[in-house]
Amino acid sequence: MDVLKPTAMDLDEVEAPPDPLQVAFDAASEAADPSAAYLEILVAPTPPEGLTEAGARAKEECVYRLAERDAAAGRFQDVAALLQRAAPFFGAVAKAKVAKIVRRLLDIVAGSAETLDLQADLCNEVVAWCLREKRTFLRQRVEGRLVAIDFERGRYDAALALVTKLLRELKKLDDKQMLVETHLLESRIHGAVQNVPKAKAALTAARANGNAVYVGPRLQAELDEMSGSLHCEECDYHTAHSYFLEAYEAYDGLDAAAPATRCLKHMLLCQILQEPEAGSARSADAALDAATAAATSQQYVKYAGPDLDSMADVAKAAKARSLAAFETCAATYGPQLQGDLLIKHHLDLLYDRILETNLARIIEPFSCVEIARVAELIALPRPKVEKKLAQMILDKKLRGVLAQGEGMLILHAETDEDPTHADALGVIKNMAEVVESLFHRARALDAVA
């Protein structure tokens, strides 16, 4: 009787023995010291035949578990030391997986670190490790993250120096995706230091490189948001509002609450600052009422909170043209208003505009008035009022002089411009040109004779 031999199909149906590393990982969570168990699995030597898929996955999870434990306990130096401990494992897997693991480590630290300085220190250590291991692509990614951290810390000089060096390398490699992200960072840095022309140039370069590759919805929303910020800096609030709306809709679709709320605040800011168009029947007060209604509407109820409440109060203060209400709003919602560079800058401009309007209304009936009286009427310190009046006189928004020795503001009456003087100067200029032309012709005739 013939013995039946197992076929290939029967052999496939036989379950492979579980990977020892996976078995050890499953048991590590119940060990007396899970961290030591995870570390033992991570540093276990690689078999001669190489790591199996399950074994590589177990070592990768050990890296994450150790990083989470160290970050939760505040041992961020130990997280950096994981790179050295996991070096044999990194050498046995693909570079793309190593890059993914390192970026995940940085995300873990970012979620646990209380300060940006700790994240920057870890990024510097990762960059040093990448230089030793000659991992150029990963180093460039981490340096890009370091630029973003320096930008958030307000270290614009360091961020600009690093981003310039990084762009020089990326242009040689022609990495379009990375170029889009890095040029966007460069644009943000220039925008933060009020260098609008260079910020626009960097944003144009980002969009030009983005035309050659696929730009995801998140990155596209960031580009639109930056475009809105630059138009806002140029006081083109209508166009800026359109870009912020595009960015908000993209963030809302991605369920990104924080950036969506930020774009909403910028949209409301544009509505508050936008002047009525020439010939428009809509008044400035109507625009401010619309901003207040938008901040409290049901459409944006999922983003309701102090951020939108702060912009609603700013709109009410702007409508009332009340400096006291404006200062109360700034004191109540300081973190919401002062934490955003764009809002902080333009609210300062709005405050100055309201202050100038109120001062002009107070001094309008007078030809000579005490500065102390003006400060009393507007309820502001005298040095501040005196400084603002001097600025308005220098900007030719006010015709008058400050008699500081007497503490008086002397105003000059507005005079109608007489065109006769300008016309006479024009006639004299034309006659001078005619005489000069005749002189040159006479000298030419003398030379011929």
C-alpha positions as CSV (number, residue, x, y, z in Angstrom):
1,M,0.0,0.0,0.0
2,D,1.5,3.3,-1.1
3,V,2.0,6.0,1.5
4,L,0.5,9.4,0.5
5,K,3.2,12.1,0.4
6,P,2.2,15.6,1.5
7,T,1.6,18.0,-1.4
8,A,2.8,21.6,-1.6
9,M,-0.7,22.8,-0.7
10,D,-0.6,20.7,2.5
11,L,2.8,22.2,3.4
12,D,1.4,25.7,3.0
13,E,-1.5,24.9,5.3
14,V,1.0,24.0,8.1
15,E,1.3,27.0,10.4
16,A,4.9,28.4,10.7
17,P,6.3,28.5,14.2
18,P,5.9,31.9,15.9
19,D,8.8,34.2,15.8
20,P,10.7,34.1,19.2
21,L,11.0,37.9,19.2
22,Q,7.3,38.3,18.7
23,V,6.6,35.8,21.6
24,A,9.0,37.7,23.8
25,F,7.4,41.0,22.9
26,D,3.9,39.7,23.8
27,A,5.2,38.6,27.2
28,A,7.2,41.7,27.9
29,S,4.2,43.8,28.9
30,E,3.5,41.4,31.8
31,A,7.1,41.3,33.0
32,A,8.2,42.8,36.3
33,D,10.3,45.4,34.5
34,P,8.8,45.9,31.0
35,S,11.4,48.5,30.0
36,A,14.2,46.0,30.6
37,A,12.3,43.3,28.7
38,Y,11.7,45.6,25.7
39,L,15.4,46.7,25.7
40,E,16.5,43.0,25.8
41,I,14.4,42.3,22.7
42,L,15.7,45.4,20.9
43,V,19.4,44.6,21.4
44,A,18.9,40.9,20.7
45,P,21.4,39.9,17.9
46,T,20.0,39.5,14.4
47,P,19.8,35.8,13.2
48,P,22.1,34.8,10.4
49,E,19.1,34.4,8.1
50,G,17.9,37.9,8.9
51,L,14.9,39.2,10.7
52,T,11.5,38.0,9.8
53,E,8.7,40.4,9.3
54,A,7.2,39.6,12.7
55,G,10.6,40.0,14.3
56,A,11.3,43.4,12.7
57,R,7.8,44.5,13.8
58,A,8.5,43.4,17.4
59,K,11.8,45.3,17.5
60,E,10.1,48.4,16.0
61,E,7.3,48.3,18.6
62,C,10.0,47.9,21.4
63,V,11.6,51.2,20.2
64,Y,8.2,53.0,20.4
65,R,7.4,51.5,23.8
66,L,10.7,52.5,25.3
67,A,10.5,56.0,23.8
68,E,7.0,56.5,25.2
69,R,8.1,55.4,28.7
70,D,11.2,57.5,28.7
71,A,9.3,60.6,27.4
72,A,6.5,60.2,29.9
73,A,9.1,60.1,32.7
74,G,10.9,63.1,31.3
75,R,14.1,61.1,30.4
76,F,14.5,62.7,26.9
77,Q,18.3,61.9,26.9
78,D,17.4,58.2,27.0
79,V,15.2,58.7,24.0
80,A,18.2,60.0,22.1
81,A,20.3,57.1,23.4
82,L,17.8,54.7,21.8
83,L,19.3,55.6,18.4
84,Q,22.7,54.1,19.5
85,R,21.1,51.1,21.1
86,A,19.0,50.4,18.1
87,A,21.9,50.8,15.6
88,P,22.2,47.0,14.8
89,F,18.5,46.8,14.2
90,F,18.6,49.9,12.0
91,G,21.3,48.3,9.9
92,A,19.2,45.2,9.3
93,V,16.1,47.0,7.9
94,A,15.4,49.4,5.0
95,K,16.4,53.0,5.3
96,A,12.8,54.1,4.7
97,K,11.7,52.2,7.8
98,V,14.5,53.8,9.8
99,A,13.4,57.2,8.7
100,K,9.8,56.4,9.7
101,I,10.9,55.2,13.2
102,V,13.1,58.3,13.8
103,R,10.3,60.6,12.8
104,R,7.9,58.7,15.1
105,L,10.4,59.2,18.0
106,L,10.4,62.9,17.4
107,D,6.6,62.9,17.4
108,I,6.6,61.1,20.7
109,V,8.9,63.6,22.2
110,A,6.9,66.5,20.7
111,G,3.8,65.2,22.4
112,S,5.4,64.9,25.8
113,A,8.1,67.6,26.0
114,E,6.9,70.7,27.9
115,T,9.3,73.1,26.1
116,L,10.5,73.5,22.5
117,D,14.1,73.6,23.8
118,L,13.9,69.9,24.6
119,Q,12.6,69.1,21.1
120,A,15.4,71.2,19.6
121,D,18.1,69.4,21.6
122,L,16.7,66.0,20.5
123,C,16.7,67.2,16.8
124,N,20.3,68.3,17.1
125,E,21.3,64.9,18.5
126,V,19.4,63.1,15.7
127,V,21.1,65.3,13.1
128,A,24.5,64.5,14.6
129,W,23.6,60.8,14.5
130,C,22.5,61.1,10.8
131,L,25.8,62.7,9.9
132,R,27.7,59.8,11.6
133,E,25.6,57.2,9.8
134,K,25.6,59.2,6.5
135,R,21.8,59.3,6.3
136,T,21.4,62.4,4.2
137,F,17.7,62.2,3.4
138,L,16.7,61.7,7.1
139,R,19.0,64.5,8.2
140,Q,17.4,66.9,5.8
141,R,13.9,65.9,7.1
142,V,15.0,66.4,10.7
143,E,16.7,69.8,9.9
144,G,13.4,70.9,8.3
145,R,11.7,70.1,11.6
146,L,14.4,71.9,13.5
147,V,13.7,75.0,11.4
148,A,10.1,74.9,12.3
149,I,11.0,74.6,16.0
150,D,13.3,77.6,15.8
151,F,10.6,79.5,14.1
152,E,8.1,78.7,16.9
153,R,10.8,79.7,19.5
154,G,11.2,83.1,17.8
155,R,14.8,82.4,16.8
156,Y,14.4,83.7,13.3
157,D,18.1,84.3,12.6
158,A,19.1,80.7,13.4
159,A,16.0,79.4,11.5
160,L,16.8,81.5,8.4
161,A,20.5,80.5,8.4
162,L,19.5,76.8,8.6
163,V,16.8,77.0,6.0
164,T,19.1,78.8,3.5
165,K,21.7,76.0,3.9
166,L,19.0,73.3,3.6
167,L,17.5,74.9,0.4
168,R,20.9,74.9,-1.2
169,E,21.2,71.2,-0.7
170,L,17.7,70.4,-1.8
171,K,18.0,72.3,-5.0
172,K,21.0,70.1,-6.0
173,L,19.0,67.0,-5.3
174,D,15.8,68.5,-6.9
175,D,13.6,67.1,-4.2
176,K,10.4,68.9,-5.2
177,Q,8.2,67.8,-2.3
178,M,10.8,68.8,0.3
179,L,11.4,72.1,-1.6
180,V,7.7,73.0,-1.3
181,E,7.7,72.4,2.5
182,T,11.1,74.2,3.0
183,H,10.2,77.2,0.9
184,L,7.0,77.5,2.8
185,L,9.0,77.6,6.1
186,E,11.2,80.2,4.6
187,S,8.2,82.3,3.7
188,R,6.9,82.1,7.2
189,I,10.2,83.2,8.7
190,H,10.4,86.2,6.4
191,G,6.8,87.0,7.1
192,A,7.4,87.0,10.8
193,V,10.2,89.6,10.5
194,Q,7.9,91.8,8.2
195,N,10.1,91.1,5.1
196,V,7.1,90.8,2.8
197,P,8.9,90.9,-0.6
198,K,11.2,88.0,0.4
199,A,8.2,86.1,1.9
200,K,6.3,86.5,-1.3
201,A,9.3,85.3,-3.4
202,A,9.7,82.2,-1.2
203,L,5.9,81.4,-1.4
204,T,6.1,81.8,-5.2
205,A,9.0,79.3,-5.3
206,A,7.0,76.9,-3.1
207,R,4.0,77.1,-5.5
208,A,6.3,76.7,-8.6
209,N,7.8,73.5,-7.2
210,G,4.4,72.3,-6.1
211,N,3.2,72.4,-9.7
212,A,5.6,69.5,-10.5
213,V,4.4,67.2,-7.7
214,Y,1.3,66.2,-5.9
215,V,0.5,68.6,-3.1
216,G,-1.7,67.1,-0.4
217,P,-4.7,68.9,1.0
218,R,-2.9,69.8,4.3
219,L,0.1,71.3,2.5
220,Q,-2.2,73.1,0.1
221,A,-4.1,74.6,3.0
222,E,-0.9,75.8,4.5
223,L,0.1,77.5,1.2
224,D,-3.3,79.2,1.0
225,E,-3.0,80.3,4.7
226,M,0.4,81.8,4.0
227,S,-1.0,83.6,0.9
228,G,-3.7,85.1,3.0
229,S,-1.2,86.3,5.6
230,L,0.9,88.1,3.0
231,H,-2.1,89.8,1.4
232,C,-3.2,90.8,4.9
233,E,0.3,92.4,5.5
234,E,-0.3,94.4,2.2
235,C,-3.7,95.5,3.6
236,D,-5.6,93.7,0.8
237,Y,-8.1,92.2,3.3
238,H,-10.6,91.2,0.7
239,T,-8.2,88.8,-1.1
240,A,-6.7,87.7,2.2
241,H,-10.2,86.7,3.5
242,S,-10.7,84.6,0.3
243,Y,-7.4,82.7,0.9
244,F,-8.2,82.1,4.6
245,L,-11.6,80.8,3.7
246,E,-10.0,78.3,1.3
247,A,-7.6,77.2,4.0
248,Y,-10.4,76.9,6.6
249,E,-12.5,74.7,4.4
250,A,-9.5,72.4,3.8
251,Y,-8.6,72.2,7.5
252,D,-12.3,71.6,8.4
253,G,-12.4,68.7,5.9
254,L,-9.3,67.2,7.5
255,D,-10.8,67.7,11.1
256,A,-7.7,69.8,12.0
257,A,-9.3,71.9,14.8
258,A,-6.4,74.1,15.7
259,P,-5.4,75.4,12.3
260,A,-9.1,75.7,11.3
261,T,-9.7,77.9,14.4
262,R,-6.7,80.0,13.5
263,C,-8.0,80.6,10.0
264,L,-11.4,81.5,11.4
265,K,-9.7,84.1,13.6
266,H,-7.8,85.5,10.6
267,M,-11.1,85.6,8.5
268,L,-12.8,87.6,11.3
269,L,-9.7,89.9,11.5
270,C,-10.0,90.7,7.8
271,Q,-13.7,91.5,8.2
272,I,-12.9,93.8,11.1
273,L,-10.1,95.6,9.2
274,Q,-11.6,95.8,5.8
275,E,-12.7,99.2,4.7
276,P,-15.9,99.6,2.6
277,E,-15.2,99.7,-1.1
278,A,-15.7,103.0,-2.9
279,G,-19.3,103.4,-4.0
280,S,-20.4,100.5,-1.8
281,A,-23.7,100.9,0.1
282,R,-22.3,98.8,3.0
283,S,-20.9,100.8,5.9
284,A,-18.0,100.0,8.1
285,D,-20.3,99.4,11.0
286,A,-22.2,96.8,9.0
287,A,-19.0,94.9,8.3
288,L,-18.2,94.9,12.0
289,D,-21.7,93.7,12.8
290,A,-21.1,90.9,10.3
291,A,-17.8,89.9,12.0
292,T,-19.5,89.8,15.4
293,A,-22.4,87.7,14.0
294,A,-19.9,85.3,12.3
295,A,-18.0,84.8,15.5
296,T,-21.1,83.6,17.3
297,S,-22.9,81.9,14.4
298,Q,-24.1,78.3,14.4
299,Q,-22.0,77.6,11.3
300,Y,-18.8,77.7,13.4
301,V,-20.2,76.3,16.7
302,K,-17.8,73.4,16.7
303,Y,-14.9,75.9,17.0
304,A,-16.6,78.1,19.6
305,G,-14.5,79.1,22.5
306,P,-12.2,81.9,23.7
307,D,-10.5,82.3,20.3
308,L,-13.7,83.3,18.5
309,D,-15.0,85.2,21.6
310,S,-11.9,87.4,21.6
311,M,-12.5,88.4,17.9
312,A,-16.1,89.1,18.6
313,D,-15.1,91.5,21.4
314,V,-12.5,93.2,19.2
315,A,-15.2,93.8,16.6
316,K,-17.5,95.3,19.2
317,A,-14.7,97.6,20.5
318,A,-13.9,98.6,16.9
319,K,-17.5,99.5,16.2
320,A,-17.7,101.5,19.4
321,R,-14.3,103.1,18.7
322,S,-13.6,102.7,22.3
323,L,-10.0,102.5,23.4
324,A,-11.1,101.4,26.9
325,A,-13.1,98.5,25.5
326,F,-10.1,97.6,23.3
327,E,-7.7,97.5,26.2
328,T,-10.1,95.5,28.3
329,C,-10.4,92.9,25.4
330,A,-6.6,92.8,25.1
331,A,-6.3,92.1,28.9
332,T,-9.0,89.5,29.0
333,Y,-7.9,87.6,25.9
334,G,-4.2,88.2,26.0
335,P,-3.0,84.7,25.0
336,Q,-5.5,84.4,22.2
337,L,-4.7,87.9,20.7
338,Q,-1.0,88.2,21.5
339,G,0.0,84.7,20.7
340,D,-0.7,85.1,17.0
341,L,1.9,87.3,15.2
342,L,-0.5,88.3,12.4
343,I,-3.3,89.2,14.8
344,K,-1.0,91.0,17.2
345,H,0.5,93.2,14.5
346,H,-2.8,94.2,12.9
347,L,-4.6,94.8,16.2
348,D,-1.8,97.2,17.0
349,L,-2.5,99.0,13.7
350,L,-6.2,99.0,14.5
351,Y,-5.6,100.5,18.0
352,D,-3.5,103.2,16.4
353,R,-6.2,104.0,13.9
354,I,-8.9,104.2,16.6
355,L,-6.6,106.4,18.7
356,E,-5.9,108.8,15.8
357,T,-9.6,109.0,15.0
358,N,-10.5,109.8,18.6
359,L,-7.8,112.4,19.0
360,A,-8.8,114.1,15.8
361,R,-12.4,114.3,17.0
362,I,-11.4,115.7,20.4
363,I,-9.1,118.5,19.1
364,E,-11.3,119.4,16.1
365,P,-13.1,122.3,17.9
366,F,-9.9,123.9,19.2
367,S,-7.3,126.2,17.8
368,C,-5.1,125.9,20.9
369,V,-5.5,123.3,23.7
370,E,-3.6,122.0,26.6
371,I,-2.1,118.5,26.0
372,A,-3.1,117.6,29.6
373,R,-6.7,118.4,28.7
374,V,-6.6,116.2,25.6
375,A,-5.2,113.3,27.7
376,E,-7.9,113.9,30.3
377,L,-10.7,113.8,27.6
378,I,-9.3,110.6,26.0
379,A,-8.4,109.0,29.3
380,L,-4.8,108.1,28.4
381,P,-1.5,109.0,30.0
382,R,-0.1,112.4,28.9
383,P,3.2,111.0,27.5
384,K,1.4,108.6,25.3
385,V,-0.9,111.3,24.0
386,E,1.9,113.7,23.4
387,K,3.9,111.1,21.5
388,K,0.9,110.2,19.3
389,L,0.2,113.9,18.5
390,A,3.8,114.4,17.5
391,Q,3.6,111.4,15.2
392,M,0.4,112.7,13.6
393,I,2.0,116.1,13.0
394,L,5.1,114.4,11.4
395,D,2.9,112.2,9.2
396,K,1.0,115.4,8.1
397,K,-2.3,114.0,9.5
398,L,-2.5,117.0,11.7
399,R,-1.6,120.7,11.0
400,G,-0.1,122.2,14.1
401,V,2.8,122.4,16.5
402,L,3.5,121.1,20.0
403,A,4.6,123.9,22.3
404,Q,6.1,121.5,24.9
405,G,7.5,124.3,27.1
406,E,3.9,125.5,27.6
407,G,2.3,122.1,27.4
408,M,0.1,123.3,24.5
409,L,-1.0,122.0,21.1
410,I,-1.4,124.9,18.6
411,L,-3.5,124.0,15.6
412,H,-3.3,125.8,12.2
413,A,-6.4,126.3,10.2
414,E,-6.8,124.3,7.0
415,T,-6.0,126.5,4.0
416,D,-7.3,126.0,0.6
417,E,-4.6,125.4,-1.9
418,D,-4.2,128.2,-4.5
419,P,-3.2,126.7,-7.9
420,T,-1.7,130.1,-9.0
421,H,1.6,129.4,-7.2
422,A,2.0,126.0,-8.7
423,D,1.0,127.3,-12.2
424,A,3.5,130.1,-11.9
425,L,6.3,127.7,-11.0
426,G,5.3,125.6,-14.0
427,V,5.5,128.6,-16.3
428,I,8.9,129.6,-15.0
429,K,10.2,126.1,-15.4
430,N,9.0,126.0,-19.0
431,M,10.5,129.4,-19.8
432,A,13.8,128.2,-18.4
433,E,13.8,125.2,-20.7
434,V,13.0,127.4,-23.7
435,V,15.8,129.8,-22.9
436,E,18.2,126.9,-22.4
437,S,17.2,125.4,-25.8
438,L,17.7,128.8,-27.6
439,F,21.1,129.2,-25.9
440,H,22.3,125.8,-27.2
441,R,21.1,126.6,-30.7
442,A,22.8,130.0,-30.7
443,R,26.1,128.3,-29.6
444,A,25.7,125.8,-32.4
445,L,25.3,128.6,-35.0
446,D,28.4,130.4,-33.7
447,A,30.4,127.2,-34.0
448,V,29.3,126.8,-37.7
449,A,30.1,130.4,-38.5
